[in-house]
């Protein structure tokens, strides 16, 4: 069953689980709720989130991010965000700001090497209620914090930008709800702008042309759909607007570095993180 929490319920869950009430500099947490949406919130600590399986949607004020299996998200302290998990098994490590040398102030999706998975999995033995003063745990998290400072320098483009105006927001909403047949003219109509005005405004606000936004939105939606148990590659291709399976496979592989079938099986659904 999918649970959608209000802001108050989200805050309560974070407090109950010790995520925002722990006095420790660092700890890890395994989210046992695999089908849930947490409302907008922020943490006092940096968060390194890893998707062991499933695809997680992460929304921030500057855009929408997708965290696929075997990737990690970096959420800086104080950044408001909302997370949606559909059949996702995820683990997070929380760090005091002093443990990670970075000036990065935005959410980032990072390409996680196998060592990231292993280190996050290992960290799960030290939850928010762990014993303070554990020298092994303290040393581990300090080292992991140093590594995070290196990892977050490289980002993968699994995100969509946010708009600043109501007109471009309307155009983006039109595009996202009509992925299979959206057109530039239709997006311009949604924004109540001429095609020429729309091209200029969209590029200025989003940092990309509309066709690139549409393509990335189709690929990100395909990534979300492919990990669903009942999904087929052919069905997903048609749902995001591809009439040719080979064209879809080529575009998807270029965007993610994996074929659709490889991506479908990239998450280990039988993982049991160590405690």
PyMOL commands that set and color helices and strands:
alter all, ss='L'
color gray80, all
select helices_A, chain A and resi 7-16+97-99+114-123+135-151+166-177+184-190+195-206+210-226+233-239+245-256+260-264
alter helices_A, ss='H'
color red, helices_A
select strands_A, chain A and resi 3-4+26-31+35-41+46-60+63-67+71-75+81-95+108-111+159-161
alter strands_A, ss='S'
color yellow, strands_A
deselect
rebuild
show_as cartoon
